[in-house]
């Protein structure tokens, strides 16, 4: 059973909208002993869970309106930058998943190997450094558009972020293959999407404009 399947039947109420949602769409918080509010992204901390939709606007609203105190029925002091903290923790969790995927052999890096993995039909995610080569990225995006099912695309991390997570000198292009690790990555990165865009503006347009004849994967594509 995948992580997403394991959480799909568990529902909680968002503090802000009072809407009942699957846990996969929410962030769990708990009241810390010092009266602050602690994010519990792994959902393992003791105490009553305080659930907020996994996006920046919802968490900022919960802080501004003091909804954590109301839900806990106790005076709590959430940090003003709580949404920033959640984003930082989510980024860390996403990058840790990529590092684990590489060690398990289910993450492919490099332009040529990424292109081959996409053509094989086993690619679930194409992961591109936000500050990487536009030429190589455009060709891989165009190649991905021609596959079925089409891999999802993430460009939320810099080359430095990816290089550190993967233990590589210059990580620009990577592909995550289907399987349990991809499910766990998807769970984490879709929560991160509520805090930063997964694709910089213009990437989809660039892929659409790229000529089909240039999809061979040969030539210079750093």
Secondary structure, DSSP 4 states (H G I P E B T S, - for coil): --HHHHHTT-EEE-TTT--EEEGGGEEEEEE-TTS-EEE-TTS-SSS--EEEESSHHHHHHHHHTTHHHHHHTS-----TTHHHHHHHHHHHHHHHHHHHHHHHT-EEESHHHHHHHHHTT-EEEEEE-TTS-HHHHHHHHHHHHTSSSPPEEE--S-HHHHHHHHT-SS--EEEEESSHHHHHHHHHHHHHTTTS-SS-TTHHHHHHHS-GGG-S--S---
